[in-house]
Amino acid sequence: MKTKRTLERTVTGIIIPQRWDSKGNVTGISIQAFDESEYIVKAYKRGIELFDFIHEKVKVTGKVFERLDRKDLIEVNRFEVLEIHNSV
């Protein structure tokens, strides 16, 4: 995957599934930001921890890379879960 540029950014949004394996398990996630942009989460170090918070509101800070396909990828440095929805 090639990238064009990098910059540190903080985004707030909802963690959503972005990719699944053949058994239906989530293998990739993204952040649907409240400004309607989407950031694919790099599944590395802190980014892996976000898999536990699918459908939760988070604030994430990290390096954002614009891929050559014009999609944004975020390498998470830190995050904060802002809202947890308890399912019954």
Residue pairs with C-beta under 8 A, 6 or more apart in sequence:
1 67
1 73
2 67
2 68
3 65
3 66
3 67
3 68
3 73
4 65
4 66
4 67
4 68
5 65
5 66
6 63
6 64
6 65
7 63
7 64
8 61
8 62
8 63
8 64
8 77
9 61
9 62
9 63
9 64
9 74
10 59
10 60
10 61
11 31
11 33
11 37
11 39
11 59
11 60
11 61
11 74
12 33
12 34
12 57
12 58
12 59
12 60
12 82
13 31
13 32
13 33
13 34
13 39
13 57
13 58
13 60
14 31
14 32
14 55
14 56
14 57
14 58
15 29
15 30
15 31
15 41
15 50
15 53
15 54
15 55
15 56
15 58
16 29
16 30
16 31
16 32
16 54
16 55
17 26
17 28
17 29
17 54
18 28
18 29
18 30
18 40
18 41
19 26
19 27
19 28
19 29
20 26
20 27
20 28
21 27
26 51
26 54
27 43
28 40
28 41
28 43
29 41
29 43
29 50
29 51
29 54
30 38
30 39
30 40
30 41
31 38
31 39
31 41
31 58
31 60
31 74
32 38
33 39
37 72
38 71
38 72
39 60
39 64
39 72
39 73
39 74
40 71
40 72
40 73
40 74
41 47
41 50
41 60
41 73
41 74
41 76
42 73
42 74
42 75
42 76
43 51
44 75
45 76
46 62
46 76
46 77
46 78
46 79
47 62
47 74
47 75
47 76
49 76
49 79
50 58
50 60
50 76
50 79
53 81
53 84
55 85
56 81
56 82
56 83
56 84
56 85
57 81
57 82
57 83
58 79
58 80
58 81
58 82
59 79
59 80
59 82
60 74
60 76
60 78
60 79
61 76
61 77
61 78
61 79
62 74
62 75
62 76
62 77
62 78
63 74
63 75
63 77
64 72
64 73
64 74
64 75
65 72
65 73
65 74
65 75
66 72
66 73
67 73
